[in-house]
Amino acid sequence: MKVRLLAFCGSARKESHSRRLLAAAVTAARASGAAVTELELCSDLLPMYDGDLEAAHGLPAAALELKALFADHDGFLIASPEYNGFFPPLLKNTLDWVSRPAPDMPAPYAGKSAGLLAASPGALGGVRCLPHLRLLLSNLGVTVSPAQLALGRADQAFAGDGSLIDAGQQKMLDTLVADLIRLTAAIKT
């Protein structure tokens, strides 16, 4: 049975470097036999999380749809830009809404795995946001793969076909994806 991954990027920018890195990872995951669903996060989809809003109106319909989508996948492939050393509010808000309990819905994070990516035109490639994202996901019950990729100088890293120019970086990406698929399959059994 194929591993089912949900792939999404924390950036709202259409041309973000993290989005390009995620696309390369999705290609690698599909080439390795995983079924991948790509999810487009949108700041208009969900209001900022507010406990009073939830208490008064329940979960928004979009949050319920996302919870079902997350629950329907075995693991997550997540790319994030770095905003002042942290992951962006769009990503945090989505993960927060999905974490909220809902009657008769399966737990969206239990028994799931995640692989983490970041990309930046800077030398560090967004590496400072990944430990924070790893901690959040671990707190939600997600098993986060030890492998991660922070792609520095991302503005110069991609070929015209979306692959990584540097063979060493492409090998690191392929290894991360293969490790995530193995981890996800092991958790799933």
Buried (B, 14 or more C-beta within 10 A) or exposed (E): EEBBBBBBBBBBEEEBBBBBBBBBBBBBBBEBEBEBBEBEBEEEBBBEBEEEEBEEEEBBEBBBEBBBBBBEBBBBBBBBBBBEEBBBBBBBBBBBBBBBEBEEEEBBBEBBBBBBBBBBBBEBBBBBBBEBBBEBBEEBEBBBBEBBBBBBBBEEBBEEEEBBEBEEBBEBBBEBBBBBBBBBBEBBE
